[in-house]
Each structure stands twice: as C-alpha cells, then as structure tokens.
C-alpha cells in the first residue's frame, strides 16, 4: 500500500494540505473500501499563497499537521475514523501585531520568544519573516515601528508659554483703546454752539457794580507809577554803590587829578551843545547869575568862541545841568575868576583862578532861596552829585553841616556858610556819570 506522507518541516499552503488529505483518504479507501468524507465534496481552490499584512497567524491546535501521526501508525478507517479537517478562513484567524525594535535587549528577547513559540525567524522591522510551519509569524516589509515622538523639554514648553503670553498681551493692548474710546462727551460744533447763539452762556451784571479792591490786612497793591519809582530808586542806589566802590579804590591825592592846565583852542561840539542847553535855561529865567556876571563865560562856549582866560571846565557845566534838572530856579555866583579879574578867598590858588580858572562853581540860589551849605536843598544837591562825580571832588561848608554826612566821592573842606562850593581841581575823572 502506497501512502503519501507530509513532512512537517516543509511549508505547505492550505490547498496542499487539502490535497494531501484527499490522497490519504483515497489510499485508505483502496484498502478498506470507499469512505465517505466531506472533504471529497469540497471544491479545491487554485493554489494561491496566503496574503497576510502585518499579522500573526495563530497555529492550529488539533488540526496542525505537525502533530499528526504517520499513516503507517494509524488504525484503519473503519476502526478509527479520521477526523474531518475543518476549513480555515484566513480572515477569521486571530491576528496579533508583532513590532520589534532593532538594537535592544528587549527586541532580542521578543525575537527569541517568537522563535520558540511559533517556530519562525523574526527579523528587524522592515524585513519579512515567514513561519517554518503552518502556524508562522509574518512581518510585512514597511511596518511601522510604533515609536512615540519624544516629548518637548521643559525649556521649550516655558518658551512657548512666554511667547503665547506676549502675543495675548500685545493683542489686548491694541484692542483696549478701541473699547475705551467714547464720543459721549466730545464737542460737536453744530449742537454745542447753539447755546452760544441763543445767549445761554451770557453773564449780565448791573451797571452799578464797581471793581472790588484787592487787599489783605490793609495792604494795597502798588500802582504802575509806584513800581516805576521803586525801580528808579533801586537803579540810583546801585549806581551810588558802584561809585562808592570805585571811589574807595581810586581815591588819590590832588597832584594826580585830571585837570588841564590850559583849555583847547577849539570848542568841542560836546561842550558847545551842553552850553547851549544852559543858555536855554538862562533865557527862560531858570538859571541866573550875579555880579560880576559869570553867565557870559557859558555864553562864549554856546556860541563856539574860545576867549582866553574865560574857559569853563566841562565837569562844571555838567554840575550846573544837574542843578537845573532838579530845582526850579538856580543861581550861580562864581565860575572863572580869571575871566572877571577877581582875587578873593584863596586868591590865585583858588580852583576858580588857577590852571586857566573855571574849575569850580558856587551856587547861591536853589529853588529861589539863598543857601547856607546845610539847608535841605543844599544837602539835596550834594547827595545828587555824590554818586555822579569822580572821586576826590571837593565840596565846601563842612563846618556848616553836622559831622557824618556819608559822602563817598565828595571830599569836604571848610568854607563860608553862604553858598555851596563844588570844584574838580583834584577829581579823578574827566566827566560826571550819566544820571
């Protein structure tokens, strides 16, 4: 009896298994007669490889041919009927995905376990392994490894949080002004100007009302004239202080005085102009002379004439101008004694006579009355001249006044108490300061 035998070590398809079973059935029928089997009625499909993608075909338990006994050891079919083979639907076979990572100890252990359990060679992901028996393990080329993406580091997560916070803050900052803007209280020219046209904001007051006087604790605000007077007084005080400081440093002896020994041969325009102003005062009666009359000496200069022995010091002309600017009527009794031939008092050594004469002036009238050198108008004139004249300017009548006059540029000496004497024979300066 010839019986086919299936070698377990060789791989077979289901069609081959069915064909082998049919051959065994035919051999048994030849020995003991025909045996009816459901396998005979089954259509044999064309041989076709089993297509499995990424799955594991579990091995059969009872139907596996690996555990089948050889035909020579089996009993005849009438004594021990052969079990009918069950049809296996590949779609109904339970599958299990086997994913093995290459290069790890765990992967090697899983490959060994799969090799021991399924009798198959399991290779790395991306390769194909087929079972050595009916129940094998197959890994289709291209299967995914199942590796999870690595989680972001804490620094990356913190940076993402900061960026998102800044973006939200920027958007909120740009959006808030739009929400906060309102035109509820805005001025509308057409609607808001209606009140002005109708006179709703017009304030009417009685004509009998007077301006309120601003005062506190009986204090009255100064007027503009008061402020101007205070400003002028402050300016004069500053000039006096400057003159005092200059006099303290420039006070020199009489032999260092700025006094010419002879007058120039031509009247300067400056001297002629000042003399003309004095002659205008003479014409109006504000400036008067005495006997002998020294007004003629001023007249010569106003006319531009140089009369020998009749010159007048420019500082004397300036002093007379200060007097007519501050008093209503001024009387001059002496200027250049050389011009009139007078020999009085100090004689030829008098400032009225020496160095060409005309370096001194005597006032005998101020505001229309006679002078003593100590009266109020005399003191007023001296205090007006003190900050203007150069240092070492001499004034008489010291014995007529109380001590401590407080002059800075004026140097006092004794003289008769019938006039005010002012001379520049030893003064340190060729001109008066402008007042």
C-alpha positions in Angstrom: 0.0 0.0 0.0 1.4 3.3 -1.0 0.6 6.2 1.3 1.6 9.8 1.0 3.3 11.4 3.9 3.5 15.0 4.8 6.8 16.2 6.0 6.2 18.7 8.8 9.4 20.7 8.2 8.3 21.8 4.8 5.9 24.8 4.5 2.5 24.0 2.7 -0.4 26.0 1.7 -4.0 25.1 2.6 -4.5 23.7 -0.9 -1.6 21.4 -0.5 -2.9 20.2 2.9 -6.3 19.5 1.4 -4.7 17.7 -1.5 -2.7 15.6 0.9 -5.7 14.8 3.0 -7.6 13.7 -0.2 -4.7 11.4 -1.1 -4.7 9.8 2.3 -8.5 9.2 2.0 -8.1 7.6 -1.4 -5.3 5.3 -0.1 -7.5 4.2 2.8 -10.4 3.6 0.5 -8.3 1.4 -1.6 -7.5 -0.7 1.4 -10.9 -0.9 3.2 -13.3 0.4 0.7 -14.7 3.8 -0.2 -15.1 6.1 2.7 -17.4 9.0 2.5 -15.7 12.2 3.6 -16.9 15.8 3.5 -13.5 16.7 2.0 -14.4 15.0 -1.3 -17.3 17.4 -1.7 -15.2 20.5 -1.1 -14.0 22.3 -4.1 -10.3 22.6 -4.3 -9.2 26.1 -4.8 -6.4 27.0 -7.0 -3.1 27.1 -5.3 -2.6 30.7 -4.1 -0.2 32.0 -1.4 -1.7 33.2 1.8 -1.6 37.0 1.8 -1.2 38.4 5.4 -0.3 42.0 6.1 1.2 42.8 9.5 -0.5 40.0 11.3 0.5 36.7 13.0 -1.4 33.5 12.2 -2.0 31.6 15.3 -1.0 27.9 15.0 -3.7 25.3 14.9 -4.1 23.1 17.9 -5.7 19.9 16.8 -5.7 20.5 13.1 -1.9 21.2 12.9 -0.2 18.5 10.8 2.9 18.8 12.9 1.2 16.7 15.5 -0.4 14.2 13.0 0.6 10.6 13.3 2.2 8.8 10.3 -0.2 6.8 8.2 1.5 3.5 9.0 0.8 4.0 12.7 -2.8 4.9 12.2 -5.6 2.3 12.5 -7.8 1.5 9.5 -10.6 3.9 9.0 -13.2 1.5 9.9 -11.7 1.0 13.3 -10.6 4.6 13.9 -12.3 7.1 11.6 -10.3 10.0 10.6 -11.4 13.4 11.9 -12.7 15.7 9.3 -10.4 18.6 8.6 -12.0 21.9 9.3 -12.0 24.7 6.7 -9.9 27.6 7.8 -10.9 31.1 6.8 -7.8 33.3 6.8 -10.0 36.4 7.6 -11.3 34.6 10.8 -7.8 33.7 12.0 -6.9 35.8 15.1 -4.0 38.0 14.3 -1.5 39.8 16.5 0.8 42.6 15.5 4.4 41.9 16.5 6.6 45.0 16.5 10.2 44.6 17.4 12.6 47.5 17.7 16.1 46.8 16.5 19.1 47.1 18.6 17.7 46.5 22.1 17.9 43.6 24.5 14.1 43.5 24.7 13.8 43.1 21.0 16.2 40.2 21.1 14.2 38.5 23.9 11.0 39.0 21.9 12.5 37.5 18.8 13.7 34.5 20.8 10.2 34.1 22.4 8.6 34.3 19.0 11.1 31.8 17.5 10.4 29.3 20.4 6.6 29.7 20.3 5.9 29.9 16.6 9.0 28.2 15.1 9.6 31.3 12.9 12.6 33.6 12.4 11.7 37.1 13.4 13.9 39.8 11.9 14.0 43.6 12.4 11.3 46.0 11.5 11.2 46.5 7.8 12.1 42.9 6.8 9.9 39.8 6.2 9.8 36.7 8.3 7.8 33.6 7.4 6.9 30.7 9.6 8.5 27.3 9.1 5.2 25.6 9.6 1.6 26.1 9.1 1.4 28.5 12.0 4.1 31.0 11.4 4.8 34.7 12.0 5.0 37.1 9.1 6.1 40.7 9.2 5.3 42.6 6.1 8.0 45.0 4.8 7.3 48.6 5.7 5.5 48.0 9.0 5.8 50.9 11.4 8.0 50.6 14.5 5.4 52.2 16.8 7.9 54.6 18.2 6.4 57.5 20.1 7.5 61.1 19.3 9.8 62.5 22.0 8.2 64.9 24.4 9.2 68.6 24.4 11.8 69.7 27.0 10.8 72.0 29.9 12.7 74.9 28.4 10.8 74.5 25.2 7.4 74.4 26.9 8.4 77.5 29.0 9.5 79.4 25.9 6.2 78.5 24.2 4.2 79.8 27.2 6.2 83.1 27.2 5.6 83.6 23.5 1.9 83.0 23.8 1.6 85.3 26.9 3.4 88.1 25.0 1.2 87.6 21.9 -2.0 87.7 24.0 -0.8 90.8 25.9 0.0 92.6 22.6 -3.3 91.9 21.1 -5.1 93.0 24.3 -3.1 96.3 24.5 -4.0 97.1 20.9 -7.7 96.3 21.5 -8.3 98.1 24.8 -8.1 101.7 23.4 -10.7 100.8 20.8 -13.1 99.6 23.5 -12.3 102.5 25.9 -12.9 105.2 23.2 -16.1 107.0 23.5 -17.5 110.1 21.9 -20.2 110.7 24.5 -18.6 113.9 25.9 -17.0 115.1 22.6 -17.7 118.6 21.4 -20.0 118.8 18.4 -19.7 122.2 16.7 -23.3 122.2 15.4 -25.1 121.1 18.6 -22.8 122.7 21.2 -22.6 126.1 19.5 -26.4 126.6 19.7 -26.1 127.7 23.3 -23.7 130.5 22.3 -26.1 131.7 19.6 -29.1 131.8 21.9 -27.2 133.6 24.7 -27.4 130.8 27.3 -23.9 131.5 28.5 -24.1 135.3 28.6 -23.4 136.8 32.0 -25.3 140.0 32.7 -24.3 142.3 35.6 -25.6 145.5 37.0 -24.0 148.8 35.8 -23.8 149.9 39.4 -21.3 147.4 40.4 -17.7 148.6 40.9 -14.4 146.8 40.8 -13.5 145.2 44.0 -10.4 146.4 45.8 -7.9 143.7 46.4 -6.5 144.0 49.8 -5.3 141.9 52.7 -4.6 143.2 56.1 -4.9 146.8 54.9 -2.4 146.1 52.1 -2.9 147.9 48.9 -1.3 146.7 45.7 1.2 149.2 44.3 0.3 151.1 41.1 2.4 151.2 38.0 3.9 154.6 39.0 4.9 153.3 42.3 6.6 150.4 40.7 8.4 152.7 38.3 9.6 154.9 41.2 10.9 151.9 43.1 12.7 150.7 40.0 14.4 154.1 39.5 15.3 154.3 43.2 16.9 150.9 43.0 18.9 151.9 40.0 20.2 155.0 41.7 21.1 153.1 44.8 23.0 150.6 42.6 24.8 153.4 40.9 25.7 155.0 44.2 27.1 151.7 45.5 29.2 151.3 42.3 30.5 154.8 42.7 31.4 154.2 46.3 33.3 151.1 45.4 35.2 152.9 42.7 36.0 155.8 45.0 37.4 153.5 47.6 39.9 152.1 45.1 40.6 155.2 43.0 40.9 157.9 45.7 44.2 159.7 45.1 46.0 162.9 46.1 45.3 166.2 44.4 48.5 166.1 42.4 47.1 163.1 40.5 44.0 164.9 39.4 42.7 165.0 35.8 42.8 168.8 35.3 44.1 170.5 32.2 46.5 173.4 32.7 45.1 175.2 29.6 41.9 174.9 27.6 41.9 173.8 23.9 41.9 176.3 21.2 38.7 175.0 19.7 35.3 174.4 21.5 34.3 170.8 21.0 30.8 170.0 19.8 30.0 168.3 23.1 30.9 171.3 25.2 29.1 173.7 22.8 25.9 171.6 22.9 25.8 171.4 26.7 26.5 175.2 27.0 23.6 175.8 24.6 21.2 173.9 26.9 22.3 176.0 29.9 21.7 179.2 27.8 18.2 178.0 27.1 17.7 177.8 30.9 19.1 181.3 31.2 16.6 182.5 28.5 13.7 181.0 30.5 14.8 182.6 33.8 15.6 179.2 35.4 19.3 180.0 35.5 20.5 183.3 36.8 23.9 185.0 37.5 25.2 187.6 39.9 27.7 190.5 40.0 30.1 190.1 38.4 28.1 188.0 35.9 29.7 184.7 35.0 26.9 183.6 32.7 28.9 185.3 29.9 31.5 182.6 30.2 28.8 180.0 29.4 27.6 182.1 26.5 31.0 182.2 24.8 31.1 178.4 24.7 27.5 178.2 23.5 28.5 180.4 20.6 31.6 178.4 19.9 34.0 181.1 20.9 37.4 180.5 22.6 38.0 183.5 24.8 41.5 183.4 26.6 41.2 183.2 30.4 37.4 182.6 30.2 37.2 178.8 29.8 34.9 176.6 31.8 35.6 173.0 33.0 33.3 170.5 31.3 32.5 169.0 34.7 31.4 172.4 35.9 28.9 172.6 33.0 27.6 169.1 33.9 27.1 170.1 37.6 25.1 173.1 36.6 23.0 170.9 34.3 22.2 168.5 37.3 21.1 171.6 39.3 18.6 172.9 36.7 17.3 169.4 36.1 16.3 169.1 39.8 15.5 172.6 41.0 13.0 175.2 39.7 15.5 178.2 39.9 19.3 178.1 40.2 21.6 181.0 40.8 25.4 180.8 40.1 27.7 183.5 41.7 31.2 182.4 40.7 32.9 180.2 37.9 36.1 181.6 36.4 37.6 184.5 38.4 40.5 184.8 35.9 38.0 185.9 33.3 36.5 188.6 35.6 39.8 189.5 37.4 38.5 188.6 40.9 41.1 187.8 43.6 39.1 186.5 46.6 39.4 183.9 49.3 42.3 181.6 48.3 43.4 184.1 45.7 45.3 182.8 42.7 45.4 179.3 44.3 41.7 179.0 44.2 40.2 176.5 41.7 38.2 179.4 40.3 41.5 181.0 39.2 44.5 178.6 38.8 45.2 176.4 35.8 43.2 178.7 33.5 40.4 179.1 36.0 36.8 177.9 35.7 37.4 174.5 37.6 34.8 175.4 40.4 31.3 176.8 40.7 29.5 178.5 43.6 25.7 178.1 43.9 23.9 180.8 45.9 20.3 180.1 44.9 18.3 176.8 44.7 14.6 176.8 44.3 14.6 180.6 44.5 16.1 180.9 48.0 19.6 181.6 49.4 21.8 178.8 50.7 23.8 178.1 53.8 25.5 174.8 52.8 23.5 173.0 55.4 19.9 173.7 54.3 17.7 170.9 52.8 18.2 172.0 49.2 22.0 172.2 49.7 22.1 168.7 51.1 19.8 167.5 48.3 22.2 168.9 45.7 25.2 167.3 47.3 23.5 163.9 47.6 22.5 164.1 44.0 26.1 164.8 42.9 27.9 162.3 45.2 27.2 159.2 43.1 27.8 161.1 39.8 31.0 163.0 40.3 34.5 161.4 40.1 36.3 160.6 43.3 38.2 163.4 45.1 35.6 166.0 44.0 35.7 168.8 46.6 32.8 170.5 48.4 32.9 173.3 50.9 30.9 174.3 54.0 31.9 171.2 56.0 31.8 173.2 59.3 28.2 174.3 58.4 26.9 170.8 58.4 26.8 168.1 61.1 29.5 165.5 61.0 28.9 162.2 59.3 27.4 163.4 56.0 28.2 160.0 54.5 29.6 161.2 51.2 31.6 158.8 49.1 33.1 160.7 46.2 32.8 164.2 47.7 35.7 165.4 49.9 34.6 168.2 52.3 36.5 171.2 53.5 35.7 174.4 55.4 34.2 177.4 53.7 31.8 180.3 54.4 28.2 179.2 55.0 26.7 181.5 52.3 26.8 179.2 49.3 27.6 175.7 48.0 31.1 175.3 46.6 31.9 172.4 44.2 35.3 172.1 42.5 37.2 169.5 40.4 40.7 170.7 40.7 41.8 167.3 42.3 39.0 165.0 40.9 40.0 161.6 39.5 37.9 161.6 36.4 37.2 163.9 33.4 33.4 163.6 33.4 30.4 163.1 35.5 28.5 159.8 35.3 25.2 159.9 33.4 22.3 160.1 35.7 
